Each structure stands twice: as structure tokens, then as C-alpha cells.
């Protein structure tokens, strides 16, 4: 492996310092380093290339939000991502800073495994015209403003009508995103490799509206039926789009997937136990 990209959380001293150290360590081993424009400004070093999608490995220093941004930044590139957690819960950034150098040693020796994480593609249709498309790793969320009334979301799975959720909103998530907003809203934890999409209503008016899992082969279609001007669609909690009455949101599995470096030190269930503090008293 000859070329490694680095993305670090903005304005976080620990992330910038860790980037400096990693750059020097990689250069001492003859590895070319690529950073994005934001990090290039912070570190003040001469690095010629800033297109991290051209790297053979992408190291993300920060939290899950930083990794989600990185996944969006690399577009359709198949570059594997190594996520290092520098605070916060961090399900995607599964490695600690202490584990960073041992695992990179393994990667440079071609001794590593990756796991593919499915993504979702979202299409927004207004008056029969596509107005926007987005891809997400975690979730697509339709929700209302804080003081707005509940919203009416007519939901279908393929050609089959499911229900009209009358709720504060609806979360459509991947298995990877099941430990994010969906979990906080009462959704299930889903093993990352399962081929499914999770629909989790947010504070539904009807208490029998429960989270539901559907196959990842289906197309989910949601129509906003409320005449409410304060409804928003958010993608991985970072990018937003306002919705109008009768807008159609179509969600399906993306052809693209994200490759994450698999930890040689702990399995998924150990990550769950540690992050969620299961078994503690």
C-alpha cells in the first residue's frame, strides 16, 4: 500500500495532532499521504494532492459524523476506510487511537479484512420532476420543526400500501444506521451484514405503529400529505432538504457500498457491549 488518505475532525486539537503524528509516521515508511483541503489548511505542510478518493486507504480521525462526511466525500470510490474514534460513542469509528498504529502496520503488510456496509439512495420528486438525489450510509430522516404539528406520511413498499404514519417523523435506516437515530427512537439493533431496511416512526400518534424491517430489495415510497411548511428531510444528520405537500421521497438500496476496515482486536458484539455498556451495574 503506497498511498494513504487522512481526514480529521475540524477544529479538534486532538485530531490535528494525531494527523501530524500519522503523517510523519507514514512518510518515514515511504508512504505517500493525501489529505483533504480542510486538513491541509490546518497542518500547514506541503502535501501536493487533496483528492482523498485516490488513496488506497482512508484514515478518518474523529467520530462517526466525520466518517459519514468522509463516505460522502469519496463518492463512488471503493477505498477502504479506517475509522479512529476520538471521543463520543463511535460505532463506525471502531478503533481507538492506541490501536491505530498496530492496525496500520497490518494493513501495510496486506494483513487485513474489510466489511461492506450497504447504503441507501434517496430520490426526491416534486410535481413529477426529480429535484434532488442523495446517498446515505446511516439514515434518511423526515421530521417536523420543533413547534410544528404532527405530519402525515403516506408510506408504500414497492406497489403495496403500508400505512400513513401520523407522527413527528420517520427514520429509514440501513443496518449500520440502526445504532444511530433509529435506536434512540426505539428501533431495533440490526447486525450490519443483514440485507434489510428499517423504518422507525418518531413519536407516532398511534402507539401500535412500531418499527418494521423490510427486505433491501424493495423501494420505499413516502408522500408528504400534510400542508405543513416546516418539514425537512435530512441525510446522515448532515445534509438537509425542505419538503412540500405531496412531495414524493423514494428510498432504495444503493448500488454503492462503503468498505470499512474490520477490527482484528474485537468483534461486533464486543463493540456493542462496550459502547452501550451492557452488563454494567
Secondary structure, 3 states (H helix, E strand, C coil): CCEEEEEECCCCHHHHHHHHHHHHHHHHCCCEEEECHHHHHHHCCCCCCCCHHHCCEEEEEECHHHHHHHHHHCCCCCCEEEEEECCCCCCCCCECHHHHHHHHHHHHCCCCCEEEEEEEEEEEEECCEEEEEEEECCEEEEEECCCCCCEEEEEEECCEEEEEEEECEEEEECCHHHHCHHHHCCCCCCCCCCCEEEEEEECCCCCCCCCEEEECCCEEEEEECCCCCCEEEEECCCEEEEECCCCEEEEEEEEEEEEEECCCCCCHHHHHHHHHCCCCC
